[in-house]
Amino acid sequence: MDRAAAGPGGPSLDFIRGNLFAPEDMRPLPPDVPGQDNDLSDRLDHYVVRATTDPTVAAYVFGERWGPERNKNDKVFGFAPGNGVHDVHMNQGSVGQFSSSNGVWQDGGLLMHFPSESRWVGIFLAFQSQAWHTDEQTGHRIETAEPRPVERNASVRIMAALVDPTGPAPERETITLLNASPTPVNLDGWMLADAEDHVLALPAAAVAAGRTMTVSGGNGFELGNRGGAITLLDPAGLKVHGVSYTEEQAQREGWTVSF
């Protein structure tokens, strides 16, 4: 992946902005310990070995190319010249000597399609030292923010979206928010962001405990009919909650997508 081409809406991954999963869904794993199915190496082998022995499986690797290294064999596999893809992991929120590799929309990952099972497998890796609130331009960690937020504890959450309303364009897309906390939450200064990073300011009003607020899109904020993402940002611009939806969900005209 050419970093210059990285950005929303293209062939890029961003664990935070793409709303692929909540950070608390990731689990820490040791790299290699005795026993079966109990470390990172075992989990990778479980799918990768199967993929390499099945010619019908397609693999898609997101990372950064290195090489070819002339007159130098690959240090792991021995082929020459050394040539391949590395950084197949989260590439933002790092510190120290690794901060020079930070950036947005340049995370790495591995996707594999197993046709015989009608199944996709995604492998997404991050170092435990990496932060999940990062600067929108540099990908550096935001020092004042919590390194590993837990989205399921968010007071306000995105509950539903009417992506493809009934009727001709322009359509009245809506997003429904829930205040799951036991106290009112004032949404003054809060925003929603779409998959292209267009933002929508929320009404400067309080949502009572256990109540919902439904807002309409507009002003550049759009919910694409080919799949997309919606992110809720607090007044500091920090991600509070995020969801994504598929093209299949989006093209059910008049149906509200629930998250």
C-alpha positions in Angstrom: 0.0 0.0 0.0 1.4 3.4 -1.0 1.1 5.7 2.0 0.6 8.6 -0.3 -2.7 7.0 -1.5 -3.9 6.2 2.0 -7.2 7.7 3.0 -10.9 7.1 3.7 -13.0 5.5 0.9 -10.0 3.8 -0.7 -8.1 0.5 -0.4 -6.9 1.4 3.1 -7.4 0.2 6.7 -7.7 2.3 9.8 -8.6 0.3 13.0 -9.9 3.5 14.7 -11.6 5.5 11.9 -12.9 2.6 9.9 -14.9 1.2 12.9 -13.8 -2.4 12.0 -14.2 -3.4 15.6 -14.2 -2.0 19.1 -10.8 -1.9 20.8 -12.0 -4.0 23.7 -12.7 -6.9 21.2 -9.0 -7.4 20.8 -7.3 -9.9 23.1 -3.7 -9.9 24.3 -1.8 -13.0 23.3 1.8 -14.2 24.0 3.9 -14.7 20.9 4.8 -18.3 21.4 4.3 -20.5 24.5 4.2 -24.3 24.9 0.8 -25.9 24.3 -1.9 -25.8 21.6 -4.1 -22.9 20.4 -2.9 -20.6 23.2 -0.6 -18.0 21.5 -0.4 -15.7 18.5 1.7 -18.2 16.5 -0.9 -20.9 16.9 -3.8 -18.6 16.0 -2.0 -17.5 12.8 -1.1 -21.0 11.8 -4.6 -22.2 12.2 -5.8 -20.1 9.3 -2.7 -19.3 7.3 -1.6 -22.9 6.9 -5.1 -23.9 5.8 -5.0 -21.0 3.3 -1.6 -22.0 1.8 -2.7 -25.5 1.2 -6.0 -24.6 -0.5 -5.7 -23.1 -4.0 -9.2 -21.7 -3.9 -8.4 -19.4 -0.9 -7.7 -15.8 -1.8 -5.6 -13.7 0.6 -5.5 -9.9 0.8 -2.5 -8.4 2.6 -2.6 -4.8 3.8 0.8 -3.4 4.7 3.8 -1.6 3.3 6.0 -3.0 0.5 9.7 -3.5 1.1 12.4 -4.5 -1.4 13.4 -5.9 -3.8 16.7 -6.1 -2.0 19.3 -6.9 -4.6 22.0 -9.5 -3.8 20.2 -10.3 -0.5 18.1 -13.3 0.4 15.0 -13.0 2.5 16.1 -13.4 6.1 13.2 -15.7 7.0 12.4 -17.8 3.9 15.7 -17.5 2.0 14.3 -16.6 -1.4 16.2 -13.9 -3.5 15.9 -11.1 -3.8 14.3 -10.2 -0.5 10.9 -8.7 -1.4 7.5 -8.6 0.3 5.0 -6.8 2.5 5.6 -5.8 6.2 3.9 -3.7 8.8 0.9 -6.0 8.6 -0.4 -4.5 11.9 -1.7 -1.3 13.4 0.5 1.6 12.3 -0.5 4.5 14.6 -0.4 5.5 18.2 3.2 4.2 18.7 5.8 5.9 20.8 9.6 6.3 20.9 11.6 5.0 18.0 8.4 3.5 16.3 6.5 6.9 16.2 8.1 7.7 12.9 5.9 5.0 11.3 2.7 6.5 12.6 0.0 7.7 10.2 -3.8 7.5 9.6 -5.5 5.1 7.1 -2.3 3.0 6.8 -3.0 0.1 9.3 -2.1 -3.4 8.1 -4.2 -6.5 8.2 -4.8 -9.9 6.6 -8.1 -10.9 5.0 -8.7 -14.5 3.7 -11.7 -15.8 1.8 -12.5 -19.5 2.1 -15.0 -20.2 -0.7 -15.7 -23.8 0.4 -17.0 -22.4 3.7 -18.5 -19.2 2.3 -16.4 -17.6 5.0 -14.1 -14.6 5.4 -11.4 -14.4 8.1 -9.8 -11.2 9.2 -6.6 -11.0 11.3 -5.9 -7.6 12.8 -2.9 -7.1 15.1 -1.8 -4.3 17.4 1.0 -3.8 19.9 -0.2 -3.3 23.5 1.9 -0.2 23.7 -0.1 1.5 20.9 -2.8 4.1 21.8 -6.3 4.2 20.3 -6.8 7.9 20.3 -4.6 9.4 17.6 -4.1 12.7 15.8 -6.1 13.1 12.6 -3.0 14.2 10.6 0.0 12.5 12.1 -1.4 9.3 13.7 0.5 10.1 16.9 -1.1 9.3 20.2 -3.1 12.0 21.9 -1.4 12.1 25.3 -4.3 13.6 27.1 -6.7 10.8 26.1 -7.2 7.4 27.6 -4.8 4.9 25.7 -7.4 2.1 25.4 -11.0 3.2 25.6 -13.8 0.8 26.2 -16.6 1.7 23.8 -19.2 -0.5 25.4 -18.9 1.8 28.5 -19.7 4.9 26.4 -22.6 7.0 27.8 -23.9 7.9 24.3 -23.9 5.4 21.5 -25.0 5.1 17.9 -28.0 2.8 17.9 -29.5 2.9 14.4 -29.3 4.7 11.0 -31.8 5.1 8.2 -29.3 4.8 5.3 -31.6 4.6 2.3 -34.9 6.3 3.0 -37.9 5.6 0.8 -38.4 8.1 -2.1 -36.3 10.0 -4.6 -33.1 11.9 -3.7 -32.3 14.1 -1.8 -33.1 11.6 0.9 -33.6 12.3 4.6 -31.0 10.1 6.2 -31.2 9.8 10.0 -29.0 8.6 12.8 -30.4 7.6 16.2 -28.3 8.0 19.4 -29.0 6.5 22.8 -27.9 8.0 26.2 -27.4 4.7 28.0 -26.2 6.4 31.2 -28.3 7.2 34.3 -27.8 11.0 33.9 -28.5 13.5 31.1 -25.7 14.2 28.6 -25.4 17.6 26.9 -24.3 17.1 23.2 -23.2 20.7 22.7 -19.9 20.4 20.7 -20.4 16.7 19.8 -20.2 15.6 16.2 -20.8 12.7 13.9 -18.3 11.7 11.1 -19.1 9.7 8.0 -16.8 7.3 6.2 -15.3 10.2 4.2 -14.5 12.1 7.4 -17.3 14.7 6.8 -18.6 15.9 10.1 -22.1 16.8 11.3 -22.5 19.0 14.4 -25.1 17.6 16.8 -27.8 19.9 18.4 -26.7 21.7 21.5 -29.2 19.9 23.7 -29.3 17.4 26.5 -30.4 13.8 26.0 -32.2 12.5 29.1 -31.1 9.3 30.8 -32.3 6.3 28.8 -33.6 8.5 26.0 -32.8 8.7 22.3 -32.1 11.6 19.9 -32.6 11.3 16.1 -30.7 13.7 13.8 -30.8 14.2 10.1 -27.8 14.2 7.8 -26.7 17.0 5.6 -24.0 19.7 5.1 -21.8 17.2 3.4 -22.4 14.4 5.9 -23.7 11.4 3.9 -24.4 7.7 4.5 -23.2 5.8 1.4 -25.4 3.1 -0.1 -22.4 0.8 -0.7 -21.5 0.4 3.0 -20.0 2.9 5.3 -19.1 3.9 8.8 -20.4 6.4 11.4 -18.3 7.7 14.3 -19.4 9.7 17.3 -16.9 12.4 18.5 -17.0 14.3 21.8 -16.2 18.1 22.0 -12.5 17.3 22.2 -12.7 15.4 18.9 -12.1 12.1 20.5 -13.9 9.0 19.3 -16.6 7.9 21.7 -18.3 5.2 19.7 -18.3 3.9 16.1 -20.3 1.6 13.9 -20.2 0.3 10.3 -22.7 -1.2 7.9 -22.5 -3.3 4.7 -23.7 -2.6 1.2 -26.4 -5.3 1.7 -27.7 -3.5 4.8 -27.6 -0.1 3.1 -29.6 -1.1 0.0 -32.8 -2.2 1.9 -34.7 0.9 1.0 -36.7 2.3 3.9 -35.2 -0.1 6.5 -33.4 1.2 9.5 -30.1 -0.4 10.2 -29.7 -1.3 13.9 -26.3 -1.6 15.6 
